[in-house]
Amino acid sequence: MPMLANPSQKYKPYTPLVLNDRQWPSNSMTNVPIWLSTDLRDGNQALANPMTVEQKTTFFRQLVKCGVKQIEVAYPAASETDFQFVRGLIGNNEIPDDVWIQVLTPAREDLIRRTIDSVAGAKHAILHMYNATSPTFREVVFRNSKEQTIQLAVEHTKIVRQLTEECTAKYGTVFKYEYSPETFTQTEPEYALAVCEAVKAAWGKAGTGDDRIIFNLPSTVEIAPPNHYADQIENFCRNISEREKIIVSLHPHNDRGTGIASAELGMLAGGDRIEGCFFGNGERTGNVDLVNLALNFYSQGIHPGLDFSDIQSVIDAVTQCNDLPIHPRHPYAGELVFTAFSGSHQDAIKKGFEAQKIRHAQAAAQGEPQYWNIPYLPIDPADLGQDYEAVIRVNSQSGKGGIAFLIKQHLHLDLPRKMQILFYQVVQAIAEKEAREMTVDDITTAFRRTYKFGGSKYAGRLTLRNFRISTERGDDPAEFSGDDVPDERRRFDGTLSVDGVYRVIRGDGNGPLSALLDALRTHLDIDYTIRDYIEHSSGEGKDAKAASYVEVVPVGDRKSSQSWWGVGLDSDIAGSGLRALVSAVNSAIGDRALPELKLSVGFNERSGQADIASAIVNSLGLELPRRLQASFFEVVQRSARDSGGEISLLALTDLFRQTYGFGSDDVPIELGHFKLVHADDGNGRQFIGDLTISGKEVKLTGEGNGPLSAALAAVHQIIKGELSIREYSEHSVGEGTEVVAASYVELLYEVEGSKKRSAWGVATDTDITASGIKAVLNAVGVMGVALGQ
């Protein structure tokens, strides 16, 4: 049957109260109500499959955990299961001393007796009796007059008084009395008052404070807007006698979808207590949602007296017991309520968090409250035990702001605007292709793959393995300090992995980035220039790192419409920028061919010392210091003269081993067992060890500032002249359990009557100290120092 063209022929509008001087619209929500959960009674009877005793017990414990102090646990006279559940709560000591259990009964003596029997022995109990008072129920359902309806309520109130007093005398149970004129909102206002006045008189014990009688005024079925319910409550509160001896309790249902509004306006009108269910379960469209209502208070800066710090555990318990899902858009509790898919919403939230961080820092400095004020988020999800992962979620409708927010939250990178736009296009393309929501993992993985960011799993064709930055005027390289030195050019020395092959490259420039660009141009024919560079700190305290973003364009075309961005993260600002540049270059070169490593050494030949160093790092894993590179290159050039300038990788590797005694069992000085102890003066180290010299074992000792100088002092006992360490360098080789330390030592040797000379020693060992000492001894052997006792 279609909807009626004129529904007024079938449905009567509600009749407003004449309450011209109503006060509730001017009142404010300042007082938290007494909370009464009806989940285990009213909510339970609304389930297709009522809860088991185990489920009701679980639910009861959750209510107690959340801080509910009054819980309607059952309609004990309705079934043996409900009766035994109440007895079990009491017998198993499940009820805390400050919690009142409430039980419901209609106005029938036998059912009242059964109900009181169920709570005998409990410390605190509320006996809740009701009878219907509206015209339809009086005349149609029960066929009672107004007088008979009042008489029914009065007589049974007296029975309740007598039986509860007997129970208190016998078992010590303390009772409160609650009476409900059922269908209050459909009852004539003056008649509802008359019924309650008669019940109060029959009870005869209403006092102030804890002795107040509870009048529960249910919106059993919503029949009007919530302002009408507020008028009814204010009218009742104004006209009931001895208002100070009464707790006015509200029991709103949600038939019109305004249960929350009815509760809030009813409280403005004088209500003291709210009955409802967690997440609004109940007959038809449900009871008022206590979680929603409580968190409405919280969002206004008023603690509701209920604790939802871990709202997910509450959701899990309730859905497990009720077998009812929480709608994804349910206020505060739904999966999507703190989520923005819209691009404009995401951008507003992102900017809101950024502005709030600054605002909170200022407020903290001045000792002022740090107020929450984020667009589209009336409450901080963290207060409910929720993280920010679901605040912004991405689909094909989302914008760059939301994507940038997620990257900042999960990778701690604050992307420049132009980079946001480019990466947004990457994510949109994936989202449209997949036709689904993009998860955080999808987005961060796409970012890592696009910008070759986040370790070897996402490495590009070029990977920065190590580097050193030095000033050109210095003889020895030094680690870059990050200080800007005017009028000093920088030199980059480093090792790149290029398509899986290590390449040693060198370049010069005004700073680290321009030096790397020069190195890429010189060694790999990669020619780009930097158009934009941005940096910021990522993290705080000792975990802080530098994040850098680099935009490159083809050299000579700074206004190019095509550019490539890269990102780098490093504890060192120079390393961060260099990694960002390599990231950008990876995107720029795509899959174009790069020059291969070829060895051709000699006059007018192309290969230089960097190519030789590249060959050694690939064959032996050794990343030679720059001075050693130069020294070995001279050795290679001399050797290559005899072979027409050509030298194979195998021959080059063998030449290195022979020159520096690396990896050979036949070395002039072999390190045996040794130990290092603190020197007698406590300021240095003493070396005590066994050395094998030309097959003869010798025990030597020596003291120095550290392990290497102490070992060198020991060697001085068997040589003429003076040895000193000119340069020392080390690094790790391999990964995981296979890692070893590689050490490089250059020694200077002076002996009276002879010219100074130097030599390098190279060694590896699982122990870094042993590696360094072996390198010292190898250098002594390579130099050909005369040894003896």
Secondary structure as UniProt FT lines:
FT   HELIX           7..9
FT   TURN            20..21
FT   HELIX           24..26
FT   STRAND          34..37
FT   HELIX           39..43
FT   HELIX           44..45
FT   HELIX           53..66
FT   STRAND          70..74
FT   TURN            76..78
FT   HELIX           80..91
FT   TURN            92..93
FT   TURN            97..98
FT   STRAND          100..106
FT   HELIX           109..119
FT   TURN            120..121
FT   STRAND          124..132
FT   HELIX           135..136
FT   HELIX           137..141
FT   HELIX           146..171
FT   STRAND          174..182
FT   HELIX           184..186
FT   HELIX           189..203
FT   HELIX           209..211
FT   STRAND          213..219
FT   HELIX           226..239
FT   HELIX           243..245
FT   STRAND          246..253
FT   TURN            255..256
FT   HELIX           259..268
FT   TURN            269..270
FT   STRAND          273..277
FT   HELIX           278..280
FT   TURN            284..285
FT   HELIX           290..299
FT   TURN            300..301
FT   TURN            309..310
FT   HELIX           311..322
FT   TURN            328..329
FT   TURN            331..333
FT   TURN            335..338
FT   HELIX           343..365
FT   TURN            366..367
FT   TURN            375..376
FT   HELIX           381..384
FT   TURN            389..391
FT   TURN            396..397
FT   HELIX           400..411
FT   HELIX           417..434
FT   HELIX           440..451
FT   HELIX           456..458
FT   STRAND          462..471
FT   TURN            472..473
FT   TURN            486..487
FT   STRAND          490..498
FT   TURN            499..500
FT   STRAND          501..509
FT   HELIX           512..524
FT   STRAND          528..538
FT   HELIX           541..543
FT   STRAND          545..554
FT   TURN            555..556
FT   TURN            558..559
FT   STRAND          564..570
FT   HELIX           573..589
FT   TURN            590..591
FT   TURN            603..604
FT   HELIX           609..620
FT   HELIX           626..640
FT   HELIX           641..643
FT   TURN            644..645
FT   HELIX           649..660
FT   TURN            661..663
FT   STRAND          669..678
FT   TURN            680..681
FT   STRAND          685..693
FT   TURN            694..695
FT   STRAND          696..704
FT   HELIX           707..715
FT   HELIX           716..718
FT   STRAND          722..733
FT   HELIX           736..738
FT   STRAND          740..750
FT   TURN            752..753
FT   STRAND          757..765
FT   HELIX           768..783
//
